[in-house]
Amino acid sequence: MNYFIVDAFTDKPFGGNTAGVVLLDSDSFPEDELMLKIAAELRYSETAFVRCDGEKEFTIRYFTPKAEVDLCGHATIASFFLLHKKGLASGQCLCHTKAGDLTIEANDKVLMQMAKPLTVATVENPDDIYRALGITTVNSKPSTVNYPVQIVSAGLPDLMIPLPDVTTLQSLQPDMDAIAAITKKYDAVSFHVFACGEDGYTAHVRDFAPLYDIPEESATGTANASLTYYLQQNGHLGAETDCTFIQGEAMGRPSVIATQIQSNGNVFVGGTAAIVAEGSFSCLCRE
């Protein structure tokens, strides 16, 4: 098995959101315990294990340092960018994941069709959610903060949490223990917190997933696909819209995530990537 370190949603190394990518050289996946140990050793929010099933057909499994997750957007972008650069994938490909089958356009810019988005639930009393972010009140709400806190899934369930402005978003003081407890309570992966500005971006976003040992992510494809659907369903977008989200500013790793929602509800997430490093697991080769 060879591993790679790939920065997704950026065209420059040391930007965007980093994923580990492991290219398997066999028809079977390693034991789950080994994949979890590899993800913990690489220490990135997600590591993708990629198996080639045939021409333009792949299966990917995703591990955080703590657990397996059904899908990871930025790790998928990283994986197919790598596969394209290695001459292993080009054009339209099929990707099997535990969240369902995805159509991927693998070129210098990768576009992936997300699982069909849906609204899982609306949080009727979100006060504890805002307190976990260090906010005691969201009164005098302009624009998007009038929208509800909802759990939306485009492969993974995430809490969509509106804020009144970008300044409030960037000055959050999140309580990671409280966020972990709340996401567990709602069977969600993350707090996906956003605010709309007037600078050309659809929204500025931050994403917290401490339940999965990810305090904050600099780019999240699945959650931004969910956010695109959420904004459309709440009347903020038209039936067919292209969106641009900026994430990771507070981490010093700004990432630009492009999404597109179609009139039939399909959502695509896109971006480019940069390969930072590659290597092999010498300890596994000696066994």
C-alpha positions as CSV (number, residue, x, y, z in Angstrom):
1,M,0.0,0.0,0.0
2,N,1.3,3.4,-0.9
3,Y,0.0,6.5,0.8
4,F,-0.3,10.1,-0.3
5,I,-0.9,13.4,1.4
6,V,-3.2,15.6,-0.7
7,D,-4.6,19.1,-0.1
8,A,-8.1,19.4,-1.5
9,F,-10.0,22.5,-2.5
10,T,-6.8,24.4,-3.3
11,D,-4.3,24.5,-6.2
12,K,-1.4,25.2,-3.9
13,P,0.3,22.9,-1.4
14,F,-0.3,23.6,2.3
15,G,-3.7,25.1,1.7
16,G,-7.2,23.7,1.6
17,N,-8.1,20.6,3.5
18,T,-5.6,17.8,3.8
19,A,-6.5,14.1,3.4
20,G,-4.6,10.9,3.5
21,V,-5.1,8.7,0.5
22,V,-4.1,5.0,0.5
23,L,-4.0,3.2,-2.8
24,L,-4.6,-0.5,-2.2
25,D,-2.8,-3.0,-4.3
26,S,-5.2,-5.9,-3.7
27,D,-8.8,-6.8,-4.3
28,S,-9.7,-6.7,-0.6
29,F,-9.5,-4.0,2.1
30,P,-7.2,-4.5,5.1
31,E,-8.7,-5.3,8.4
32,D,-10.7,-2.4,9.9
33,E,-8.3,-2.2,12.9
34,L,-5.3,-1.7,10.6
35,M,-7.1,1.0,8.5
36,L,-8.0,2.8,11.7
37,K,-4.4,2.6,12.9
38,I,-3.1,4.0,9.6
39,A,-5.6,6.9,9.8
40,A,-4.5,7.6,13.4
41,E,-0.8,7.5,12.3
42,L,-1.4,9.9,9.4
43,R,-3.4,12.2,11.8
44,Y,-5.5,13.9,9.2
45,S,-9.3,14.4,9.7
46,E,-9.9,11.6,7.1
47,T,-7.9,9.0,5.3
48,A,-9.4,7.4,2.2
49,F,-8.6,3.8,1.3
50,V,-9.1,3.4,-2.5
51,R,-9.7,0.0,-4.2
52,C,-9.8,-0.3,-8.0
53,D,-12.8,-2.5,-9.1
54,G,-12.4,-2.1,-12.8
55,E,-12.0,0.5,-15.5
56,K,-13.3,3.8,-14.1
57,E,-14.9,2.0,-11.1
58,F,-13.6,2.4,-7.6
59,T,-14.6,1.7,-4.0
60,I,-13.5,4.1,-1.2
61,R,-13.7,3.6,2.6
62,Y,-13.0,6.6,4.9
63,F,-11.5,6.6,8.4
64,T,-11.0,9.4,10.8
65,P,-8.3,8.8,13.5
66,K,-11.2,7.6,15.7
67,A,-13.8,5.8,13.5
68,E,-15.0,4.9,10.1
69,V,-17.4,7.4,8.4
70,D,-19.7,6.6,5.4
71,L,-18.4,9.5,3.2
72,C,-16.0,12.3,3.1
73,G,-16.2,15.0,0.4
74,H,-12.7,16.5,0.5
75,A,-11.1,13.0,0.7
76,T,-13.0,12.0,-2.4
77,I,-11.9,15.1,-4.3
78,A,-8.3,14.3,-3.1
79,S,-8.6,10.7,-4.1
80,F,-9.8,11.2,-7.7
81,F,-7.4,14.1,-8.3
82,L,-4.6,11.7,-7.3
83,L,-6.1,8.9,-9.5
84,H,-6.3,11.3,-12.4
85,K,-2.7,12.5,-12.0
86,K,-1.5,8.9,-11.7
87,G,-3.3,8.0,-14.9
88,L,-5.7,5.6,-13.1
89,A,-8.9,7.6,-13.7
90,S,-10.2,10.0,-16.3
91,G,-13.6,11.4,-17.2
92,Q,-16.7,10.0,-15.7
93,C,-16.1,7.4,-13.0
94,L,-18.2,5.4,-10.6
95,C,-17.3,5.5,-6.9
96,H,-18.9,3.1,-4.4
97,T,-19.1,4.3,-0.8
98,K,-21.1,3.3,2.2
99,A,-23.3,6.3,1.6
100,G,-24.1,5.1,-1.9
101,D,-22.7,5.2,-5.4
102,L,-21.4,8.5,-6.7
103,T,-20.7,9.8,-10.2
104,I,-17.3,11.5,-10.4
105,E,-15.8,13.6,-13.1
106,A,-12.1,13.0,-12.7
107,N,-10.0,15.7,-14.4
108,D,-7.7,18.4,-13.3
109,K,-10.8,19.7,-11.5
110,V,-12.8,17.0,-9.8
111,L,-16.6,17.2,-9.7
112,M,-18.6,14.7,-7.6
113,Q,-22.3,14.1,-7.5
114,M,-23.4,13.8,-3.8
115,A,-25.9,11.5,-2.4
116,K,-29.4,12.9,-2.8
117,P,-29.8,15.5,-0.1
118,L,-32.6,15.5,2.4
119,T,-33.7,17.4,5.5
120,V,-33.5,14.9,8.4
121,A,-35.0,17.1,11.1
122,T,-35.6,20.6,12.4
123,V,-34.2,21.6,15.8
124,E,-37.1,23.3,17.6
125,N,-35.1,24.8,20.4
126,P,-31.5,25.4,19.4
127,D,-30.4,27.4,22.4
128,D,-28.0,24.7,23.6
129,I,-26.4,24.6,20.2
130,Y,-25.7,28.4,20.2
131,R,-24.4,28.2,23.8
132,A,-22.0,25.5,22.7
133,L,-20.6,28.0,20.2
134,G,-20.2,30.7,22.8
135,I,-23.3,32.6,21.7
136,T,-25.9,33.5,24.3
137,T,-28.3,35.3,22.0
138,V,-29.0,35.6,18.3
139,N,-31.6,38.3,18.6
140,S,-31.8,41.1,16.0
141,K,-31.5,38.5,13.4
142,P,-30.9,39.7,9.8
143,S,-31.4,37.5,6.7
144,T,-30.1,34.0,7.1
145,V,-30.4,33.8,10.9
146,N,-34.2,33.8,10.4
147,Y,-33.7,30.3,9.0
148,P,-34.1,27.2,11.2
149,V,-31.3,25.0,12.6
150,Q,-31.8,21.8,10.7
151,I,-30.1,18.5,10.3
152,V,-29.4,17.9,6.6
153,S,-27.7,15.0,4.9
154,A,-26.0,14.7,1.5
155,G,-24.4,11.4,2.6
156,L,-23.7,12.4,6.2
157,P,-26.0,14.2,8.6
158,D,-24.8,17.6,9.7
159,L,-26.3,20.4,11.7
160,M,-26.8,23.6,9.6
161,I,-26.5,26.5,12.0
162,P,-27.0,30.1,10.7
163,L,-25.3,33.2,12.2
164,P,-26.0,36.9,11.7
165,D,-22.7,38.0,10.2
166,V,-19.2,36.9,9.3
167,T,-17.6,38.7,12.3
168,T,-19.7,36.6,14.7
169,L,-18.7,33.5,12.8
170,Q,-15.0,34.2,12.9
171,S,-15.0,35.1,16.6
172,L,-16.8,31.9,17.9
173,Q,-15.5,30.3,21.1
174,P,-16.7,26.7,20.6
175,D,-17.0,24.3,23.5
176,M,-15.8,21.1,22.0
177,D,-17.1,18.8,24.7
178,A,-20.6,20.4,24.4
179,I,-20.5,20.1,20.6
180,A,-19.5,16.5,20.8
181,A,-22.4,15.7,23.2
182,I,-24.9,17.6,21.0
183,T,-23.9,16.0,17.8
184,K,-24.1,12.6,19.5
185,K,-27.6,13.4,20.8
186,Y,-28.8,14.3,17.3
187,D,-26.8,11.5,15.5
188,A,-25.0,14.1,13.5
189,V,-21.4,14.4,12.4
190,S,-20.7,18.1,12.8
191,F,-21.8,21.6,13.5
192,H,-21.7,23.3,10.1
193,V,-21.9,27.0,11.0
194,F,-22.3,29.7,8.4
195,A,-22.9,33.4,7.7
196,C,-23.6,35.3,4.5
197,G,-21.6,38.4,3.6
198,E,-21.5,40.8,0.7
199,D,-18.2,39.8,-0.8
200,G,-19.2,37.5,-3.6
201,Y,-19.2,34.2,-1.6
202,T,-22.4,32.4,-1.1
203,A,-21.4,32.0,2.6
204,H,-18.5,31.9,4.9
205,V,-18.5,28.6,6.9
206,R,-16.8,26.8,9.8
207,D,-17.2,23.1,10.6
208,F,-16.7,21.4,14.0
209,A,-16.8,17.6,14.4
210,P,-15.1,16.9,17.8
211,L,-17.2,13.7,18.2
212,Y,-15.0,12.2,15.4
213,D,-11.8,13.8,16.8
214,I,-11.9,16.7,14.3
215,P,-12.0,20.0,16.2
216,E,-12.4,22.0,13.0
217,E,-12.1,21.3,9.3
218,S,-10.8,23.7,6.7
219,A,-13.0,22.3,3.9
220,T,-15.9,19.9,3.9
221,G,-17.5,18.8,0.7
222,T,-20.4,16.8,2.1
223,A,-21.5,19.5,4.6
224,N,-21.3,22.2,2.0
225,A,-23.5,20.1,-0.4
226,S,-26.0,19.9,2.5
227,L,-25.7,23.6,3.0
228,T,-26.5,24.2,-0.7
229,Y,-29.6,22.2,-0.4
230,Y,-30.5,23.8,2.9
231,L,-30.2,27.3,1.5
232,Q,-32.3,26.4,-1.5
233,Q,-35.0,24.8,0.6
234,N,-35.2,27.8,2.8
235,G,-35.6,30.2,-0.2
236,H,-32.1,31.6,-0.3
237,L,-31.2,30.1,-3.7
238,G,-33.0,29.6,-7.0
239,A,-34.0,26.2,-8.4
240,E,-30.6,25.9,-10.2
241,T,-27.7,27.7,-8.7
242,D,-23.9,27.7,-8.6
243,C,-22.4,28.4,-5.1
244,T,-19.0,29.3,-3.8
245,F,-18.2,28.7,-0.1
246,I,-15.1,29.9,1.7
247,Q,-14.0,27.8,4.7
248,G,-10.9,27.5,6.9
249,E,-10.2,31.2,7.3
250,A,-10.0,31.0,11.1
251,M,-7.5,28.1,10.7
252,G,-5.2,30.0,8.3
253,R,-6.1,27.5,5.5
254,P,-8.7,29.2,3.4
255,S,-10.5,26.7,1.0
256,V,-12.9,27.5,-1.8
257,I,-15.6,24.9,-2.4
258,A,-17.7,25.1,-5.5
259,T,-21.2,23.5,-5.5
260,Q,-24.0,23.3,-7.9
261,I,-27.7,22.4,-7.3
262,Q,-29.9,21.3,-10.1
263,S,-33.7,21.6,-10.4
264,N,-34.1,17.9,-9.7
265,G,-32.3,18.3,-6.4
266,N,-29.0,16.8,-7.4
267,V,-26.0,18.5,-5.9
268,F,-22.4,18.5,-7.2
269,V,-19.3,19.5,-5.3
270,G,-16.1,20.4,-7.0
271,G,-12.6,21.6,-6.6
272,T,-9.0,21.0,-7.4
273,A,-6.2,19.6,-5.2
274,A,-2.4,19.5,-4.7
275,I,-0.3,16.4,-4.0
276,V,2.0,17.3,-1.1
277,A,3.8,14.0,-0.4
278,E,3.8,10.3,-1.0
279,G,5.4,7.2,0.7
280,S,4.9,3.5,1.5
281,F,4.3,1.6,4.8
282,S,7.6,-0.1,5.2
283,C,6.5,-1.7,8.5
284,L,3.6,-3.4,6.7
285,C,5.9,-4.5,3.9
286,R,8.2,-6.4,6.3
287,E,5.3,-8.5,7.7
